[in-house]
Amino acid sequence: MHKYTSVFDILDVDTAVKQAISLKKDPFKYNHLGKNKTLVMLFFNSSLRTRLSTEKAAQNLGLNVMVLNVSNAWKLEFEDGAVMNLDTAEHIKDAAQVVSQYADIIAVRAFPELKNKAIDASERILNSFVNYATVPVVNMESATAHPLQAFADAITIEELKLKKQPKVVLTWAPHPKALPHAVANSFVKMMQRLDVDFSIVHPKGYELDPKVTKDTPCSFNQEAALADADFVYAKNWSSYKNYGQVMVQDENWMCTKAKIANAKFMHCLPIRRNVVAEDALLDSQNSVVIQQANNRTFAAQYVLKSILEQQ
């Protein structure tokens, strides 16, 4: 593996999941791989699980880690031929090459603005680092994708499934803010690669990008969709067609213990309790969100290990 910016950078998902689970059992087995090497993590927006899990994964492999919280302090220019006489202080061409001098791997996290669909779809920040960095790049969530989360989700389902082809449902859930499509997009793409009975349910107006969902069954009746599910993954996302807008705020879409029945409940966290899902569900044995979060470490560790083995 020479980079990890999409779930498709994992060529054999089944093998990768099994190897990640093996790493979980013996996390320090490959701690020689990162000796005298450095992971630089760039955060254009804040993070809890992604930062800590990726840093822990790197340390398990013996990597040194440097973290830069960029926020709005580092005003980068992305346009070729730009006359930089306004507020941008450094061009991405220079920045990416400079960071590459300090890093053996660069990991980048950046959110969309949810204002301009074309700009967000271009993955301007992530792809600029891919284009101009001289070392491998890892996506720690971008405008339209969160492949580390999706890989952790696949690990979680493999660990907990009780039958060969479990029924997995991605359900939209309410949220007070307009949220990106990244987690949902990557989860859909990952489930399409697994041997699962997968479907999506959401209110009308919240259809995801059809280039992502493809032939995946989508419906609008949450109760019917969740019937007999083995895994229920709750996630909010804003409208794709009316880009970035909140079309509906229907609290009836909140996940409850009664709706979930015997299914395992999944969510990427952080979660708005008693908005996205009720306390009774999150604190029940059906909830696997903590195990899911723990698997973020071993998803990242598999990715970093695979990259280090190619260096």
C-alpha positions in Angstrom: 0.0 0.0 0.0 1.5 3.3 -1.1 -1.3 5.6 0.3 -4.7 5.3 2.0 -7.1 7.9 0.8 -10.0 5.7 -0.1 -11.4 2.3 1.0 -10.4 1.1 -2.5 -6.7 1.4 -1.5 -7.3 -1.9 0.4 -7.3 -4.4 -2.4 -8.4 -7.4 -0.4 -10.8 -6.3 2.3 -11.4 -9.8 3.9 -7.6 -10.4 4.3 -7.1 -6.9 5.6 -9.8 -7.3 8.2 -8.3 -10.6 9.4 -4.9 -9.0 9.7 -6.2 -6.0 11.6 -7.9 -8.4 14.1 -4.6 -10.2 14.4 -2.8 -6.9 15.2 -5.4 -6.3 17.9 -4.2 -9.5 19.6 -0.5 -8.6 19.4 -0.2 -4.9 18.8 3.5 -4.6 19.3 4.6 -7.4 17.0 5.8 -5.0 14.3 7.1 -2.2 16.5 10.4 -2.4 14.6 8.9 -1.2 11.3 8.6 2.4 12.4 12.0 2.7 14.0 13.6 6.1 13.2 10.6 7.1 11.1 8.0 9.8 11.6 4.3 10.3 11.1 3.2 13.9 10.7 -0.5 14.4 11.4 -2.1 17.6 10.1 -5.5 18.6 11.5 -7.4 21.2 9.6 -10.3 20.5 12.0 -10.3 19.1 15.5 -10.4 15.4 16.4 -10.6 13.1 19.4 -10.8 9.4 18.2 -9.0 9.9 14.9 -6.1 11.7 16.5 -5.7 9.4 19.5 -6.3 6.2 17.7 -3.9 7.0 14.8 -1.3 8.3 17.2 -1.6 5.1 19.3 -1.4 2.9 16.1 1.8 4.7 15.0 3.4 4.3 18.5 2.5 0.6 18.4 4.6 0.4 15.2 7.5 2.3 16.8 6.9 5.5 14.8 7.7 9.0 16.1 4.6 11.2 15.8 4.4 15.0 15.2 1.0 16.7 15.3 0.1 20.1 13.9 -3.4 21.6 14.6 -3.7 23.8 11.6 -7.3 25.2 12.2 -7.4 28.6 10.5 -3.9 29.7 11.5 -2.2 28.3 8.3 -3.8 30.1 5.3 -2.8 28.0 2.3 -3.2 28.9 -1.3 -4.4 26.1 -3.6 -4.8 27.9 -7.0 -2.1 27.5 -9.6 -0.7 30.8 -10.8 -2.2 32.7 -7.8 -0.9 36.2 -7.1 -0.6 35.8 -3.3 -1.1 39.4 -2.3 -4.1 38.9 0.0 -4.4 36.7 3.1 -2.9 33.4 2.0 0.6 33.1 3.3 1.9 29.8 1.8 1.2 27.8 -1.3 0.2 24.1 -0.9 3.0 23.2 -3.4 5.6 24.5 -1.0 3.9 23.4 2.2 3.4 19.7 1.1 7.0 19.4 0.0 8.4 21.0 3.1 6.3 18.7 5.4 7.5 15.8 3.4 11.1 16.6 4.5 10.1 16.0 8.1 7.8 13.0 7.6 7.9 9.4 6.3 4.1 9.4 6.2 1.7 12.4 6.2 -1.8 12.0 7.6 -4.4 14.7 6.8 -7.8 15.5 8.3 -10.1 18.2 6.7 -13.8 18.8 6.7 -16.0 20.2 3.8 -17.5 23.6 4.0 -20.8 22.2 2.7 -21.4 25.2 0.5 -19.9 24.4 -2.8 -20.5 20.8 -3.9 -17.8 20.9 -6.7 -15.1 22.2 -4.4 -15.9 19.6 -1.7 -16.0 16.8 -4.3 -12.6 17.9 -5.6 -11.1 17.0 -2.2 -8.9 20.1 -2.6 -6.9 19.8 0.6 -6.4 16.0 0.6 -5.6 15.7 -3.1 -3.2 18.6 -3.0 -1.1 16.8 -0.4 -1.4 13.6 -2.5 -0.2 15.6 -5.6 2.6 17.6 -4.0 3.9 15.5 -1.1 6.8 13.2 -1.7 5.8 10.7 0.9 2.6 8.5 1.4 -0.6 10.3 2.5 -3.3 8.9 4.8 -6.8 10.2 4.9 -7.9 10.8 8.5 -11.3 12.1 7.1 -11.8 14.5 4.2 -14.6 16.4 2.6 -16.3 13.3 1.2 -14.6 10.3 2.8 -13.6 8.7 6.0 -11.9 5.4 5.0 -10.2 4.8 8.4 -13.7 4.8 10.1 -15.1 2.5 7.4 -12.3 0.0 7.8 -12.9 0.0 11.6 -16.6 -0.6 10.9 -15.7 -3.6 8.8 -13.5 -5.0 11.5 -16.3 -4.5 14.1 -18.9 -6.3 11.9 -16.5 -9.2 11.3 -15.8 -9.6 15.0 -19.5 -9.6 16.0 -21.4 -11.2 13.2 -23.2 -14.4 14.0 -23.9 -15.5 10.4 -22.1 -15.5 7.1 -24.2 -12.7 5.5 -25.6 -10.4 8.2 -28.2 -7.8 7.5 -26.7 -4.3 7.9 -28.7 -1.1 7.7 -27.4 2.4 7.5 -30.1 4.7 8.9 -30.2 8.5 8.8 -30.7 10.1 12.3 -31.6 13.6 13.3 -28.9 16.2 14.4 -29.1 19.9 15.1 -26.3 20.7 12.7 -25.7 20.1 9.0 -23.1 17.3 8.8 -20.9 16.0 6.0 -21.4 12.9 3.9 -17.9 11.5 4.5 -18.7 8.8 7.1 -21.9 7.6 5.3 -20.1 7.6 1.9 -17.2 5.4 3.0 -19.4 3.1 5.0 -21.6 2.5 1.9 -18.5 1.8 -0.2 -17.1 -0.6 2.3 -20.4 -2.5 2.8 -20.6 -2.9 -1.0 -17.4 -4.8 -0.8 -18.4 -7.1 2.0 -20.6 -10.2 2.0 -23.5 -8.5 3.8 -27.2 -7.8 3.1 -26.9 -4.0 3.0 -29.5 -1.3 2.7 -29.9 2.4 3.5 -32.9 4.2 5.0 -33.5 7.9 5.2 -36.2 10.6 4.9 -37.0 11.9 1.5 -34.6 14.6 0.5 -31.6 12.9 2.1 -30.5 10.7 -0.8 -26.8 10.3 -0.9 -24.7 10.8 -4.1 -26.0 8.2 -6.5 -22.5 7.6 -7.7 -21.8 6.3 -4.2 -25.0 4.3 -3.5 -25.2 2.8 -7.0 -27.5 -0.3 -6.7 -27.7 -0.4 -2.9 -31.4 -0.6 -1.9 -32.6 2.7 -0.4 -35.9 3.3 1.3 -37.8 5.8 3.4 -39.5 3.6 6.0 -37.2 3.2 9.0 -39.3 0.7 10.9 -39.6 -1.6 7.9 -35.9 -1.3 7.0 -34.7 -2.1 10.5 -36.8 -5.3 10.8 -34.6 -8.3 11.5 -31.4 -6.3 11.1 -28.2 -7.7 12.6 -26.4 -4.4 12.6 -27.8 -0.9 12.6 -25.5 2.0 11.8 -26.9 5.4 12.7 -25.5 8.6 11.1 -26.7 12.0 10.2 -25.9 13.7 7.0 -27.1 16.9 5.3 -28.9 16.9 1.9 -26.7 16.1 -1.1 -29.2 17.4 -3.7 -29.8 20.6 -1.9 -26.2 20.6 -0.9 -25.4 21.0 2.8 -28.9 21.9 3.8 -31.0 20.5 6.6 -34.2 19.4 5.0 -35.9 17.7 7.9 -35.5 17.6 11.6 -37.7 14.7 12.6 -37.1 13.4 16.1 -39.0 10.2 15.2 -35.9 9.0 13.3 -34.0 8.8 16.6 -32.7 5.3 17.2 -34.3 3.6 20.2 -33.9 0.3 21.9 -37.3 -0.8 20.7 -36.5 0.0 17.1 -33.2 -1.8 17.2 -34.6 -5.0 18.8 -31.7 -7.6 18.8 -29.4 -5.8 16.4 -26.0 -4.4 17.3 -26.0 -0.6 17.3 -23.1 1.2 15.6 -22.2 4.9 15.4 -18.9 6.5 14.6 -19.0 8.9 17.6 -19.3 11.6 18.9 -23.0 11.1 19.3 -25.7 13.5 20.5 -27.5 11.4 23.2 -31.2 11.5 23.1 -31.1 13.1 19.7 -29.4 10.5 17.4 -30.0 7.7 19.8 -31.5 7.3 23.3 -29.6 6.6 26.4 -31.4 3.3 26.9 -29.9 2.1 23.6 -26.4 3.5 24.0 -26.1 2.1 27.5 -27.4 -1.3 26.5 -25.6 -4.5 25.5 -26.8 -3.9 22.0 -24.5 -0.9 21.6 -21.0 -1.6 20.3 -19.9 2.0 19.7 -17.0 1.7 22.3 -15.7 -1.5 20.7 -16.1 0.2 17.3 -14.1 3.2 18.5 -11.3 0.9 19.8 -11.1 -0.7 16.4 -10.0 2.6 15.0 -6.6 2.0 16.4 -6.2 -1.3 14.6 -7.6 0.0 11.3 -5.0 2.7 11.4 -2.3 0.3 12.5 -3.0 -2.0 9.5 -2.8 0.9 7.1 0.4 2.4 8.6 2.0 -1.1 8.7 1.1 -1.7 5.1 2.7 1.6 4.0 5.8 1.1 6.1 6.3 -2.4 4.6 6.5 -0.7 1.1 9.2 1.8 2.1 
